[in-house]
Structures are given as C-alpha cells and as structure tokens.
Amino acid sequence: MYIGHFAAGLAIQSRFRVVPLWILLIGIAFLDILFSIFIVFGIERISTKGFDFIDWSHSLVMSLVWSIGLALLFYKKGSKYMLAIGMAIFSHFVLDFISHAPDLALYPYSSIHMGLGLILSKWGWWIELGISFTLCAFYFQQFLPIRNLSIYAVSIALLLLSLHITRKILGL
C-alpha cells in the first residue's frame, strides 16, 4: 500500500503545515527503510515463502517506539512538529494493519501476529484506491478554502492516484 502511505503523508501535512512534506514522506517510509536496513544486517529475514518475521521494524510495539523516539528528536521544533512526525511514522503501521495478512507482530519475537489482509482480497485494489483517494481528498479539502494549495502537492497527489490506476491497468 505504498500509494496509501504517501497519501497519508499528504493528509497529515494538511493538518500540520509547519512540517515540510518531504520530511513527512520520509517519516511515512521510515519503517520500510528500517526493514531494508535490518534485512541487510540479518535482523529481519525474507524467505521464499515471504517474510519470516516483521518484528523490529513493523511490530505494533516497535512502531510506537520508533514513532515516539523519532518525534522526540524534534523536541525543539515544538509539539505540533513532534506530533506530525509521530503520526507519519505510526500511520505506516495502521495502513499495513489494514492491508497485510496477519504478519505484523505484536512485539519482537511475539507469536501473536496481526493484520486484516484486505489488500489480498478481490477488492484489495479498490480498497487501496478508496483509502488513497480519501486521504488525498482530505488534503485538498484542507487547503482549498485558504487557496494555499501548492502545485507540488497537487502533482504528488495526482501522481499517486495515477500510479495506482496504472498498476491496475498493467496488472501489477
């Protein structure tokens, strides 16, 4: 649900305009960045059957730890800045929970795994489109009344929705 993740960044930025969009988009991708680093160092693994475990980067507890920990790094920027960073990072877990099959651990090495797996259903593409569209619409709705909508942000939102539709057309 990469498109949905970035759409969440737009929605968060619409409420916390003090935080640059590019910082929120890095926050949105932070758990996947960690996951990639952890794979390289053998902390998390991928097998031919999929993920062996997603614990240190994507578990509920660690997602909260990463969200709070990184938000605290922005203490001097103020509470709104910190809240936006924390929300951006934790929104990744929330959207993964909606889309993933039960492969998100409660905490590292937990036998309890979570996930609704909605993206795996025959309606998965439509669910992701609906989530992405709703988040982009929220973003636009927040900016249109004040006429402060940048061409940069509009381009990103339209690109995200276009990529999602193109993925469907190409069968990816």
Number of C-alpha atoms within 10 A of each C-alpha: 21 16 20 27 27 26 27 27 30 28 23 24 24 20 15 18 13 13 18 11 20 12 14 25 21 17 28 27 19 22 23 15 13 16 20 16 14 16 12 11 10 10 15 19 17 12 8 6 6 9 12 12 22 23 24 22 28 28 25 21 16 21 25 17 16 21 25 18 15 17 24 18 11 16 13 9 13 12 13 17 21 23 18 24 31 25 22 29 27 25 22 26 24 15 18 25 21 18 20 18 17 15 22 24 23 19 19 18 13 13 10 12 18 18 18 15 16 19 18 12 13 9 11 15 17 16 18 22 19 13 18 26 19 16 22 27 15 18 24 20 14 17 15 10 9 8 9 10 16 9 9 9 16 15 10 15 23 13 13 22 18 13 13 21 15 12 12 12 9 7 7 7
